[in-house]
Amino acid sequence: MNKAIEKVAVVGAGIMGAAIAAHLVNARFSVYLLDIVPSKIAPKKNGMVLSESKLDLRNQIVLKGLNRATKYRPPPFFLSEQVACIQIGNLEDHLDWLKNVDWIIEAVSEDFEIKTRVLRQLDQVRRAGSIVSSNTSGLSINRLAKGLTEDFRKHWLGTHFFNPPRYLRLLEIIPTTETLPSVLETITTIGRERLGKGIVQAKDTPSFVANRIGIFALQQLIRMIEEEGYRVDEVDQLTGPIIGRSKSATFRTLDIVGLDTFANVTRNIYENSPSDEERNIFKISSFVEQMLERNWLGVKSQRGFYQKKKDGEIQTLDPLTMDYVPYQKVVYPWLQQTKDSQNLQERLNTLFKTHDKGTHLIWKALSRTMVYAANRIPEISDNIVSIDNAMKWGFNWEVGPFETWDLLGIEAVAARIKNEGLSLPPLVKTLLQNSQKRFYIKKGGSRTYFDCLSKQYLPLAPPEGIILLSSIRDQHGKIVRKGPAASLIDLGDGVLCLEFHSKMNTIGFETIQMINEGFKVMQENFVGMVIGNQGPNFSAGADLMLILVKAEDQKWNEIENMISTFQLANMKIKYSAMPVVVAPFGLTLGGGCEIALHAARQQAAAETYMGLVELGVGLIPAAGGSKEMVLRSMEKSETIDQFLPHLQKSFETIAMAKISTSGLEAQKMGFMRLKDSISMNPEHLIADAKKQVLYLVREGYQKPKPPKRVFGLGRPALSNLKVGMYQMLKGGYISQYDFHLGTKLAYILCGGNYSNTQNITEQYLLDLEREAFMSLCGEQKSLERIKYMLQGGKPLKN
């Protein structure tokens, strides 16, 4: 039975402790953050009442840690003002607070003696039955609890968050031999549902799961620099997205993590894994030891494997000379061709058909990690799924090591490994005797995995509350319609799903056609619809390439038809007789944001980066986005006098192409309403959106009525907005063309150039949008902005 957890204390306000506290606030827990009193502060005398200034001095370590956290980029809080929700204290004056909390997370220095000393202190003050966990990255959870009371040990476990806690989904949970099942269940459920984490239950082995594999992979590449002469920048260019890893690749990742943290975890594995066949690879390299001695720790010390000079030049470390040298781009004939492929399997198979210095590094890095992971079963995990998930959620790998075996073909990889004189892991030898020769296969529309203990394929059932569109698509009759850019899927219980699947889920003719088709299908056989998908992002906006080509060919009728059709589709969403719930997540930009703005409800992911960004490419929101921001400004205004200040904020949001940094900020910016909901766990998003549809149906959903009045503030408000822009122009903050674009936008938001306030209609605003969009498509500077964005992914200020 799950315990109710509402009050949480984090002990330790360092990099991880402060960031964990921030994410607990994101999840709406009541949070305390405590650390020690600075050693130079005079001790408090018995009965002394401390002034606020003296208390601040005694809380100095916590204050510094929390202040540092507010400056992290990306930010640890959903909203910057949430920092005020954390109650700060110290372990002398406020130790009694811990008597009232439900869960204490120890996050002090990764030092066994320091941790055990703090845990003894917690054991003396905690309430019986309260849960205590450690955020250690690799120390033994069983050993840390030795000598503590029985009640403590029963309510004790490891909870290893990955840095940054808000963004990396992995939470490794490490129970001990004495941890109560109810405690494990409680933290697992809270981790998944409240904190939005992907949970991996780990064994109490050195550095657990993700770090054990990840540190091996990193050390392998450090050795290749040391022994085979590869450059730091070369390794990063070959071990990033091209092989399904994060953009920070290898050495930028180490700079972000901190070389001291990396070294501590690496030493822990070396010292506590005497029987590991690859133990020697965990010895710290000589040049890394020199970096540690010089305090070249990465981002935290502003110098690591990379440094940024004052003039902005990025330099990389040369380990042979320990000097910094200019960054160099690698040149291999296959590199650009491989980068252009969107399919990881295609990229990897192309790489392994080529034999040169670059592909040698990639092959060795991947193959040795795949072998090492297979040899860790059952030492660190009894199943392959936990290891694959740990690497995807903790290190941002696109696929885990066992999924990589499958992508490359187990027989082909095994043959090449044997040819190189290496031994195959026992697990792989067993699998080669199986007729399937794969770690994962699909059976009856469901994904299964090879179970190492039973030597059978077991179903890979998603946790409760998760809908996997990929699994539903494989079920007979569930795909209702399928097109090149979008599909209609039956989610069950009378709920239809419109799924985007174009590149970056951009919106073009085919997507709009499928929206319209969705309404026909819904009216015949369904009670409501979810618009959502499970790709990397909800939608990057309209298909700019399509618009550019049509504009350059002067096919104005086709552009206008597309915009008009898009407007009509969004108005269908808004005024549908059946509820339409949009499930935005990740990038929800431009046209994607406009679709969301018209929904009966939004069920957004916590990590939703939403914005009307069209001015950045020389256009304006023209599928109803500008119109909706006018209406939302009116909704916030009790009187017409309050309308202009709200309209100014909407104008600034669109004109500056502001993007929310979270779902919560999207609400604050007006892209979502307070009645809209947020899912902390992105895997729950489609299921939560489906629940919203069914809830609205049960409540007797009625389509909204058009607003009785829409105010066009006209020339006075237009002049007001233009004055603000003029000041920005004179100050050098915007260009003359930005001023031109802003004027077009202001004209729409103010309902035209009427001499005074007029009552206008939604359709009138849509007409203004469409006219402005069409005129901008004919301007050279707008086309230059579109081209620049398509070529480099960044806005042009012309």
C-alpha positions in Angstrom: 0.0 0.0 0.0 1.4 3.4 -1.0 2.2 5.9 1.7 1.0 9.5 1.3 3.9 11.7 0.5 3.5 15.5 0.6 6.3 17.0 2.6 9.8 16.3 1.4 13.2 17.4 2.8 16.4 17.5 0.8 19.5 17.4 3.0 22.5 18.9 1.1 22.2 22.0 -1.1 25.0 21.3 -3.6 24.5 21.0 -7.4 22.3 17.9 -7.1 20.5 18.7 -3.9 19.3 22.1 -4.9 18.2 20.9 -8.4 16.3 17.9 -6.8 14.6 20.3 -4.5 13.6 22.5 -7.5 12.1 19.5 -9.3 10.2 18.5 -6.2 8.6 22.0 -6.2 7.8 21.5 -9.9 5.9 18.4 -8.8 4.1 20.5 -6.2 5.5 18.9 -3.1 6.1 21.0 0.1 9.9 21.1 0.2 12.5 21.9 2.8 16.2 22.3 1.8 18.8 22.0 4.5 22.6 22.0 4.8 25.3 22.6 7.5 26.0 25.9 9.2 29.3 27.4 7.8 32.3 26.5 10.0 33.3 30.1 10.5 29.9 31.1 12.0 29.9 31.4 15.8 27.8 28.6 17.4 24.3 29.4 18.5 23.8 29.6 22.3 21.0 27.8 24.0 17.7 29.7 23.8 19.1 32.3 21.5 16.6 33.9 19.2 18.2 34.6 15.9 17.6 37.8 13.9 16.8 37.4 10.2 20.3 38.6 9.2 22.0 36.1 11.6 19.8 33.3 10.3 20.8 34.2 6.7 24.4 33.9 7.8 23.8 30.4 9.3 21.8 29.4 6.2 24.5 30.7 3.9 25.4 27.4 2.3 21.8 26.7 1.4 21.3 30.2 0.1 24.3 30.0 -2.1 23.3 26.6 -3.4 19.8 27.8 -4.2 21.0 31.0 -5.8 23.4 29.0 -8.0 20.5 26.8 -9.0 18.4 29.8 -10.2 21.2 30.6 -12.7 21.5 27.1 -14.2 20.7 26.9 -17.9 18.5 25.2 -18.7 16.6 26.2 -15.6 15.7 23.6 -12.9 12.3 25.3 -12.1 9.3 25.4 -14.3 8.8 29.0 -13.3 11.6 31.2 -11.8 9.3 32.4 -9.0 9.0 28.9 -7.7 12.3 29.3 -5.9 10.3 31.0 -3.1 8.4 27.8 -2.5 11.4 26.1 -1.0 11.8 26.6 2.8 15.5 26.8 3.6 17.2 25.9 6.9 20.2 24.3 8.4 21.0 21.1 10.3 21.4 22.9 13.7 18.5 25.4 13.9 16.0 23.5 11.9 16.7 19.8 12.5 13.3 19.4 14.1 11.7 20.1 10.7 12.6 16.6 9.7 10.2 15.2 12.3 7.3 16.4 10.2 8.3 15.3 6.7 7.2 12.1 4.9 10.4 11.6 2.8 14.0 12.7 3.4 16.4 12.7 0.5 20.1 12.8 1.5 22.1 14.5 -1.2 25.4 15.5 0.6 28.9 15.0 -0.8 29.7 11.7 -2.5 31.8 10.7 0.5 31.0 7.6 2.5 32.1 9.0 5.9 30.2 12.3 5.4 27.1 10.4 4.3 27.1 7.9 7.2 27.6 10.8 9.7 24.6 12.7 8.3 22.4 9.5 8.2 23.1 8.8 11.9 21.9 12.4 12.6 18.7 11.8 10.5 18.1 8.5 12.2 17.9 10.3 15.6 15.4 12.9 14.5 13.2 11.4 11.8 9.6 10.3 12.5 9.1 6.5 12.6 7.7 5.3 9.3 9.1 8.2 7.3 11.1 7.3 4.2 14.8 8.1 3.8 16.8 7.7 0.6 20.2 8.6 -0.6 21.0 10.3 -3.9 24.4 8.5 -4.1 25.7 7.9 -7.6 27.3 4.6 -6.7 28.0 4.0 -3.0 26.5 0.8 -1.5 23.0 1.4 -0.1 23.2 -1.6 2.2 26.6 -0.5 3.6 25.5 3.1 4.2 22.7 1.9 6.5 24.7 -0.5 8.7 24.3 0.2 12.4 21.2 2.3 12.0 17.9 1.5 13.7 15.6 -1.2 12.3 12.8 1.2 11.4 15.3 3.4 9.5 16.6 0.4 7.5 13.1 -0.8 6.6 12.2 2.6 5.2 15.6 3.2 3.6 16.6 2.9 -0.1 18.7 4.5 -2.8 17.1 7.1 -5.2 19.7 8.1 -7.8 18.6 11.1 -9.8 20.5 12.1 -12.9 21.7 15.6 -13.5 19.9 17.8 -14.4 17.0 16.2 -12.4 14.3 18.1 -14.2 15.4 17.1 -17.7 17.0 13.6 -17.5 14.2 11.1 -17.0 16.1 8.3 -15.2 15.5 7.6 -11.5 17.4 4.5 -10.4 15.7 3.1 -7.3 17.9 0.7 -5.2 16.2 -1.2 -2.4 18.2 -3.0 0.2 17.6 -6.5 1.6 15.5 -4.9 4.3 13.5 -2.3 2.4 9.8 -2.8 2.9 7.9 -3.6 -0.3 5.4 -0.8 0.5 8.3 1.7 0.6 9.6 0.5 -2.8 6.2 0.7 -4.3 5.6 4.2 -2.9 8.8 5.8 -4.2 8.4 4.0 -7.6 4.8 5.3 -8.0 5.8 8.8 -6.9 8.8 8.8 -9.1 6.8 7.8 -12.2 3.6 9.7 -11.7 4.5 12.8 -9.7 8.1 13.4 -10.8 7.6 12.1 -14.3 10.6 9.7 -14.1 11.5 6.6 -16.0 12.1 4.1 -13.2 14.9 1.5 -13.2 15.1 -0.8 -10.2 18.8 -1.4 -9.7 20.8 -3.9 -7.8 23.2 -2.6 -5.1 26.3 -3.0 -7.2 29.0 -0.4 -7.8 27.5 2.6 -9.6 24.3 0.7 -10.2 23.2 0.4 -13.9 23.5 3.5 -16.0 26.8 4.8 -14.6 28.3 1.3 -14.8 27.7 1.1 -18.5 28.0 4.8 -19.3 31.3 5.2 -17.4 32.7 2.2 -19.3 31.7 3.8 -22.6 33.3 7.1 -21.6 36.5 5.5 -20.4 36.8 3.5 -23.6 36.9 6.7 -25.6 39.3 8.4 -23.2 41.6 5.4 -23.7 41.3 5.8 -27.5 42.4 9.4 -27.2 45.3 8.4 -25.0 46.4 5.3 -26.9 45.3 5.9 -30.5 45.7 9.6 -31.0 42.2 10.8 -31.5 41.4 14.4 -30.8 38.8 15.5 -28.2 36.7 17.5 -30.8 37.0 14.6 -33.3 35.6 12.1 -30.8 32.6 14.4 -30.0 31.8 14.8 -33.7 31.8 11.1 -34.2 29.9 10.0 -31.0 27.0 12.4 -30.9 23.6 12.3 -32.8 25.2 10.4 -35.7 25.3 7.3 -33.6 22.2 8.0 -31.6 23.8 9.8 -28.7 23.1 13.3 -27.3 24.4 16.5 -28.9 26.9 16.9 -26.0 28.4 13.6 -27.2 31.3 12.4 -25.0 33.6 15.2 -23.7 31.0 18.0 -23.6 28.9 15.7 -21.5 31.9 15.2 -19.1 32.3 19.0 -18.9 28.6 19.3 -18.0 28.7 16.5 -15.4 32.0 17.7 -13.9 35.3 15.9 -14.1 35.5 15.5 -10.3 32.1 13.8 -10.2 33.1 11.5 -13.1 36.4 10.6 -11.4 34.6 9.7 -8.1 32.2 7.4 -9.8 35.0 5.8 -11.9 37.2 5.2 -8.9 34.2 3.7 -7.0 33.8 1.1 -9.8 37.5 0.3 -9.9 37.8 -0.1 -6.2 34.6 -2.2 -5.7 34.6 -4.4 -8.8 37.6 -6.7 -8.4 36.0 -9.5 -10.5 35.1 -7.2 -13.5 36.8 -8.5 -16.6 37.3 -4.9 -17.7 38.3 -3.5 -14.3 41.5 -1.9 -15.6 39.6 0.4 -18.0 38.3 2.1 -14.9 41.7 3.4 -13.9 41.8 7.2 -14.2 44.0 8.2 -17.2 47.1 10.3 -16.5 46.0 13.3 -18.4 42.6 13.3 -16.6 44.5 13.2 -13.3 46.4 16.3 -14.5 43.1 18.0 -15.3 41.9 17.2 -11.8 45.1 18.6 -10.2 44.7 21.8 -12.2 41.0 22.1 -11.3 40.0 21.9 -15.0 36.6 20.3 -14.1 34.4 21.5 -16.9 31.6 24.0 -16.9 31.8 24.6 -13.1 35.4 25.8 -13.4 35.0 27.3 -16.9 37.7 25.0 -18.3 37.7 21.3 -18.9 37.9 19.4 -22.2 36.8 22.6 -23.7 37.2 26.3 -22.9 35.6 29.4 -24.4 37.9 32.4 -24.9 36.8 35.9 -24.2 36.4 36.5 -28.0 34.0 33.6 -28.1 36.4 31.1 -29.8 35.9 27.5 -28.6 39.1 25.6 -27.9 39.7 21.9 -27.1 42.3 20.3 -24.9 45.2 18.6 -26.5 46.0 15.8 -23.9 49.6 15.3 -25.2 50.6 18.9 -24.5 47.9 19.9 -22.0 47.4 23.0 -24.0 44.1 24.3 -25.6 44.0 24.4 -29.4 41.4 25.7 -31.9 38.4 23.5 -32.5 38.6 21.5 -35.8 35.8 20.0 -37.9 36.5 16.4 -39.0 36.2 15.6 -42.6 35.2 12.1 -43.7 33.6 11.4 -47.1 30.7 9.4 -45.5 30.0 11.9 -42.7 27.5 14.3 -44.4 25.7 11.5 -46.2 25.2 9.7 -42.9 24.1 12.8 -41.1 21.4 13.4 -43.6 19.7 10.1 -42.8 16.9 10.2 -40.2 17.1 6.5 -39.6 19.6 5.3 -37.0 19.8 1.8 -38.3 20.6 3.1 -41.8 23.3 5.4 -40.4 25.0 2.7 -38.4 24.9 0.1 -41.2 26.4 2.7 -43.6 29.2 3.4 -41.1 30.0 -0.3 -40.7 30.4 -0.8 -44.4 33.2 1.8 -44.4 36.6 1.2 -42.9 38.7 4.2 -41.9 39.9 5.9 -38.8 36.5 7.5 -38.0 34.4 4.4 -38.4 37.1 2.4 -36.5 36.5 4.6 -33.5 32.7 4.3 -33.8 32.8 0.5 -34.2 35.2 0.0 -31.3 33.2 2.4 -29.0 29.8 0.7 -29.8 30.9 -2.9 -30.0 33.0 -2.9 -26.7 30.1 -1.3 -24.9 27.6 -3.8 -26.3 29.8 -6.7 -25.2 30.4 -5.1 -21.7 26.6 -4.6 -21.2 25.9 -8.2 -22.2 28.5 -9.4 -19.7 26.8 -7.4 -16.9 23.7 -9.7 -17.0 22.8 -10.8 -14.3 25.4 -8.9 -12.2 23.7 -5.4 -12.4 20.3 -6.4 -13.7 18.4 -9.6 -14.4 16.9 -8.2 -17.6 18.1 -6.4 -20.7 15.2 -3.9 -20.6 16.5 -2.2 -17.5 19.9 -1.6 -19.0 18.5 -0.3 -22.3 16.1 2.1 -20.5 18.8 3.3 -18.1 21.0 4.4 -21.0 18.2 6.0 -22.9 16.8 7.9 -19.8 20.0 8.6 -18.0 22.5 9.3 -20.9 20.0 10.4 -23.6 21.0 7.5 -25.9 18.5 7.0 -28.7 18.7 3.2 -28.2 20.3 1.0 -25.5 23.1 -1.4 -26.0 20.9 -4.5 -26.6 18.7 -2.5 -29.0 22.0 -1.7 -30.8 22.8 -5.4 -31.1 19.4 -5.8 -32.9 19.9 -2.8 -35.2 23.3 -4.1 -36.4 22.3 -7.8 -36.5 23.5 -10.0 -33.7 25.1 -12.6 -36.1 27.0 -9.9 -38.0 28.3 -8.2 -34.9 29.2 -11.6 -33.3 31.2 -12.6 -36.4 33.1 -9.4 -36.5 33.9 -9.5 -32.7 35.1 -13.1 -33.1 37.3 -12.1 -36.0 38.9 -9.5 -33.8 39.9 -12.2 -31.3 37.4 -11.2 -28.6 35.2 -13.5 -26.6 31.4 -13.4 -27.0 29.3 -12.9 -23.9 27.5 -16.1 -22.7 24.2 -14.3 -23.2 25.0 -13.7 -26.9 26.1 -17.3 -27.4 22.7 -18.4 -25.9 20.8 -16.1 -28.1 22.6 -17.2 -31.3 21.2 -20.7 -30.6 17.7 -19.3 -30.7 15.9 -19.2 -34.0 15.0 -15.5 -33.7 18.5 -14.3 -32.9 17.2 -11.0 -31.6 16.9 -9.5 -28.1 13.5 -8.0 -29.0 10.8 -9.3 -31.2 7.1 -8.4 -31.9 4.5 -11.0 -31.1 0.8 -10.4 -31.9 1.4 -6.6 -32.1 3.2 -6.4 -28.8 6.9 -6.0 -28.2 8.7 -8.9 -26.3 12.2 -9.2 -24.9 14.5 -12.1 -24.4 14.5 -13.1 -20.8 17.9 -14.3 -19.7 16.6 -16.5 -16.9 13.8 -18.4 -18.6 15.4 -18.1 -22.1 11.9 -17.2 -23.3 10.5 -14.1 -24.9 8.4 -12.2 -22.4 5.9 -9.4 -23.1 7.2 -5.9 -22.6 4.0 -4.5 -21.1 4.0 -0.8 -20.5 3.3 0.4 -16.9 -0.3 1.1 -16.0 -1.6 4.4 -17.4 0.6 4.4 -20.5 -0.7 4.1 -24.1 1.9 3.3 -26.7 0.8 4.4 -30.2 3.4 2.1 -31.8 1.7 -1.0 -30.1 -1.8 0.2 -31.0 -0.8 0.7 -34.6 0.3 -3.0 -34.8 -3.1 -4.2 -33.7 -5.6 -5.3 -36.4 -8.0 -2.6 -37.4 -6.7 0.1 -35.1 -5.4 2.3 -38.0 -8.5 4.0 -39.3 -6.8 6.1 -41.9 -3.1 6.5 -42.9 -1.5 9.3 -44.9 2.1 10.4 -45.6 2.0 13.1 -42.8 -0.6 11.9 -40.3 -2.8 9.0 -39.4 -6.0 8.3 -37.5 -5.9 5.7 -34.8 -8.6 4.1 -32.7 -7.5 4.5 -29.0 -10.5 2.5 -27.8 -13.5 3.6 -25.7 -14.8 5.7 -28.6 -11.7 8.0 -28.7 -9.9 8.7 -32.0 -6.3 9.9 -32.2 -4.9 12.1 -34.9 -1.2 11.3 -35.0 1.4 13.5 -36.9 4.4 11.7 -38.4 5.9 14.0 -41.0 9.5 15.2 -40.5 9.6 17.3 -37.3 5.8 16.9 -37.5 5.6 20.0 -39.7 2.2 20.9 -41.0 1.4 20.9 -44.7 -1.5 20.1 -47.0 -1.5 16.4 -46.0 -1.7 17.2 -42.3 -4.6 19.6 -42.8 -6.4 17.1 -45.0 -6.1 14.5 -42.3 -7.5 16.9 -39.7 -10.6 17.4 -41.9 -10.8 13.6 -42.5 -10.6 13.1 -38.7 -13.7 15.1 -38.2 -15.6 13.0 -40.7 -14.5 9.8 -39.1 -15.1 11.1 -35.5 -18.7 12.1 -36.4 -19.5 8.7 -37.7 -18.0 6.3 -35.1 -16.3 8.2 -32.2 -17.2 10.4 -29.2 -14.1 12.6 -29.3 -10.6 13.0 -30.5 -7.0 13.4 -29.2 -4.5 15.2 -31.4 -1.0 14.0 -30.3 1.9 11.8 -31.1 4.9 10.2 -29.5 7.8 11.5 -31.5 10.5 13.8 -30.3 8.3 16.9 -30.6 4.6 17.7 -31.1 5.2 20.0 -34.1 7.9 22.4 -35.3 5.2 24.4 -37.1 4.2 24.9 -40.7 6.2 23.4 -43.6 8.4 26.3 -44.4 10.0 24.6 -47.3 6.6 24.2 -48.9 5.8 27.9 -48.3 9.2 29.0 -49.7 8.9 27.0 -52.9 5.3 28.2 -53.5 6.3 31.8 -52.8 9.4 31.7 -55.1 7.2 30.2 -57.8 4.6 33.0 -57.1 1.8 30.4 -56.6 -0.1 32.8 -54.5 -3.5 31.0 -54.9 -2.0 27.8 -53.5 -0.5 29.5 -50.5 -3.7 31.3 -49.8 -5.7 28.1 -50.1 -3.4 26.3 -47.7 -3.7 29.2 -45.1 -7.5 29.4 -45.5 -7.8 25.6 -45.2 -5.7 25.6 -42.1 -7.8 28.4 -40.6 -11.0 26.5 -41.3 -9.5 23.2 -39.8 -8.6 25.1 -36.6 -12.0 26.6 -36.4 -13.5 23.1 -36.7 -11.4 22.0 -33.8 -12.6 25.0 -31.7 -16.3 24.6 -32.5 -16.5 20.8 -32.8 -19.7 19.3 -31.3 -17.4 16.6 -29.9 -14.4 17.4 -27.6 -11.0 17.7 -29.2 -8.1 17.5 -26.8 -4.6 18.4 -28.0 -1.6 16.9 -26.3 1.4 19.2 -26.9 4.9 18.4 -25.8 8.5 19.3 -26.6 8.6 21.8 -29.5 5.1 23.1 -30.1 5.8 26.0 -32.4 4.0 28.2 -34.9 1.2 26.1 -36.6 1.5 23.4 -33.9 0.8 26.1 -31.2 -2.1 27.4 -33.2 -3.7 23.9 -33.3 -3.3 23.7 -29.5 -4.8 27.1 -29.0 -8.1 26.0 -30.6 -8.6 22.8 -28.5 -11.5 22.2 -26.1 -8.7 21.3 -23.7 -4.9 20.9 -23.7 -3.2 18.1 -21.9 0.4 19.3 -22.1 3.6 17.6 -21.1 5.5 19.4 -18.3 8.3 19.9 -20.8 6.3 21.8 -23.5 8.2 24.6 -25.3 5.3 26.5 -27.0 5.3 29.7 -29.0 4.1 31.6 -31.9 7.5 32.1 -33.5 6.5 33.1 -37.1 8.0 36.6 -36.9 11.4 35.0 -36.6 11.0 33.7 -40.2 9.5 36.9 -41.5 5.8 35.9 -41.2 2.9 36.2 -38.8 0.7 33.6 -37.1 -2.0 33.2 -39.7 -3.9 30.0 -38.8 -5.9 31.7 -36.0 -3.0 32.1 -33.6 -3.1 35.9 -33.7 -6.8 35.9 -33.4 -6.8 33.5 -30.4 -4.3 35.7 -28.5 -6.7 38.7 -29.0 -9.6 36.6 -27.6 -7.5 35.5 -24.6 -6.5 39.1 -23.9 -10.2 39.9 -23.8 -10.9 37.0 -21.5 -8.5 38.4 -18.9 -10.1 41.9 -19.1 -13.1 42.7 -16.9 -13.5 46.1 -18.6 -12.4 47.5 -22.0 -9.9 49.7 -20.2 -8.0 46.6 -19.0 -7.9 45.2 -22.6 -5.0 47.2 -23.9 -2.4 46.1 -21.2 -3.2 42.5 -21.8 -3.1 43.0 -25.6 0.3 44.6 -25.2 1.6 41.5 -23.4 0.2 39.2 -26.2 1.8 41.5 -28.8 5.2 41.3 -27.1 4.9 37.5 -26.8 4.3 37.1 -30.5 6.5 39.9 -31.7 9.5 38.6 -29.7 8.8 35.0 -30.7 8.8 34.0 -27.0 8.8 30.3 -26.3 7.7 28.8 -23.0 10.3 26.9 -21.0 7.7 24.6 -19.6 4.0 23.7 -19.7 3.4 25.8 -16.6 5.0 28.8 -18.3 2.9 28.2 -21.4 -0.1 28.7 -19.1 1.4 31.9 -17.7 2.0 33.2 -21.2 -1.5 32.6 -22.3 -0.9 29.7 -24.6 -2.8 27.4 -22.2 -5.8 28.2 -20.0 -6.0 27.4 -16.3 -8.5 24.7 -17.1 -5.9 22.9 -19.2 -3.8 20.1 -17.6 -0.2 19.1 -17.4 1.3 15.6 -17.4 4.6 15.2 -15.5 5.4 12.0 -17.2 5.5 12.3 -21.0 4.7 8.6 -21.4 1.3 9.3 -19.8 0.4 12.1 -22.1 -1.7 10.3 -24.7 -3.5 8.3 -22.0 -4.2 11.4 -19.9 -5.5 13.2 -23.0 -7.8 10.3 -23.7 -9.1 10.5 -20.1 -9.8 14.2 -20.7 -11.9 13.4 -23.8 -13.9 10.9 -21.9 -14.3 13.2 -18.9 -15.7 16.0 -21.2 -18.1 13.5 -22.8 -19.4 12.3 -19.4 -19.8 16.0 -18.3 -22.1 16.5 -21.3 -19.7 18.5 -23.5 -21.3 21.3 -25.5 -19.4 23.1 -28.2 -18.4 26.7 -27.3 -20.5 29.6 -28.5 -18.7 32.3 -30.6 -17.9 35.3 -28.5 -20.7 37.9 -28.5 -18.3 40.7 -28.9 -14.7 41.0 -30.1 -13.2 44.4 -29.7 -11.0 46.0 -32.3 -9.2 48.8 -30.4 -8.2 50.4 -33.7 -5.8 53.4 -34.3 -5.2 54.5 -30.6 -4.0 51.1 -29.6 -2.1 50.6 -32.8 -0.2 53.9 -32.2 0.5 52.8 -28.7 2.1 49.5 -29.9 4.1 51.3 -32.6 5.5 53.8 -30.1 7.0 50.9 -28.1 8.4 49.4 -31.2 9.9 52.7 -32.3 11.8 53.0 -29.0 13.1 49.5 -29.5 14.2 50.5 -33.1 16.0 53.6 -31.9 17.7 51.6 -29.1 19.1 49.2 -31.7 17.1 46.2 -30.3 15.2 45.5 -33.5 15.8 46.1 -37.2 13.8 48.2 -39.6 12.3 45.0 -41.0 11.4 43.8 -37.5 9.5 47.1 -37.1 7.7 46.4 -40.4 6.7 42.9 -39.2 5.6 44.2 -35.8 3.4 46.8 -37.5 1.7 44.1 -39.5 1.1 42.1 -36.4 -0.1 45.1 -34.4 -2.6 46.0 -37.2 -4.2 42.5 -36.8 -4.3 42.5 -33.0 -5.9 46.0 -33.0 -8.5 44.9 -35.5 -7.3 47.3 -38.2 -7.0 51.1 -38.3 -10.4 52.2 -37.1 -10.4 55.7 -35.5 -12.0 54.2 -32.4 -13.0 50.9 -30.8 -15.2 48.7 -33.0 -17.1 45.5 -32.5 -15.5 43.0 -35.0 -15.7 39.2 -35.6 -13.4 36.2 -35.4 -13.6 35.9 -39.2 -12.5 39.5 -39.6 -9.4 38.8 -37.6 -8.7 35.6 -39.6 -9.0 37.7 -42.8 -6.5 40.2 -41.5 -4.1 37.3 -40.6 -4.4 35.8 -44.0 -3.9 39.1 -45.9 -0.8 40.0 -43.8 0.7 36.5 -44.3 0.1 36.7 -48.1 1.7 40.1 -48.4 4.8 38.9 -46.4 5.2 35.9 -48.6 5.9 38.4 -51.4 8.6 40.3 -49.6 12.3 39.4 -50.3 13.4 39.9 -46.7 10.8 37.4 -45.4 12.0 34.8 -48.0 15.6 35.4 -46.9 14.6 34.7 -43.3 12.8 31.5 -44.2 15.8 30.3 -46.2 18.2 31.1 -43.4 16.1 29.2 -40.9 15.9 26.2 -43.2 19.6 26.2 -43.8 20.9 26.8 -40.2 18.0 26.4 -37.8 18.5 30.0 -36.5 16.6 33.2 -37.1 18.1 35.9 -39.4 18.0 39.5 -38.3 17.9 41.4 -41.6 
